[in-house]
């Protein structure tokens, strides 16, 4: 029974960190932005809803 020879690593192949780092930073930035938007809605949600309802733009009022 023969075994396959070990393959040398390809030096031209980009590392996993070079692929994952921009994706993970983008995901982190998106999570931060959505968290800030949620915090702003919690702080000013009633005023925003009243202003939209006064102008006839609120669909959920």
C-alpha positions in Angstrom: 0.0 0.0 0.0 1.4 3.4 -1.0 0.7 6.7 0.4 0.4 10.0 -1.4 3.4 12.3 -1.1 3.1 15.3 1.2 2.3 18.4 -0.8 4.4 21.5 -0.1 2.5 24.6 1.0 1.9 27.1 -1.8 3.7 30.4 -1.0 1.4 32.3 -3.4 -1.8 31.3 -1.5 -3.0 34.2 0.6 -3.1 33.5 4.3 -6.3 33.0 6.2 -5.7 36.2 8.2 -5.5 38.4 5.1 -8.9 37.1 4.1 -10.6 37.1 7.5 -9.3 40.3 8.9 -11.2 42.7 6.6 -14.3 40.6 6.8 -14.2 40.5 10.6 -13.5 44.2 10.9 -16.4 45.0 8.5 -18.7 42.8 10.5 -17.6 44.4 13.8 -18.2 47.9 12.2 -21.7 46.8 11.1 -22.5 45.6 14.6 -21.3 48.8 16.1 -23.4 50.9 13.8 -26.5 48.8 14.4 -25.9 49.1 18.1 -25.6 52.9 17.9 -28.7 53.1 15.8 -30.6 51.0 18.4 -29.3 53.2 21.2 -30.3 56.3 19.4 -33.8 54.9 18.8 -34.1 54.0 22.5 -33.1 57.6 23.5 -35.2 59.5 20.9 -37.8 57.0 19.7 -40.9 58.6 21.1 -39.9 62.1 19.8 -39.1 60.6 16.3 -42.4 58.8 16.2 -44.4 61.9 17.2 -42.6 64.0 14.7 -43.3 61.5 11.9 -46.9 61.1 13.0 -47.4 64.9 13.0 -46.2 65.0 9.4 -48.2 62.0 8.3 -45.1 59.9 7.6 -45.4 57.3 10.3 -46.9 54.0 9.0 -47.0 52.4 12.4 -48.9 55.0 14.3 
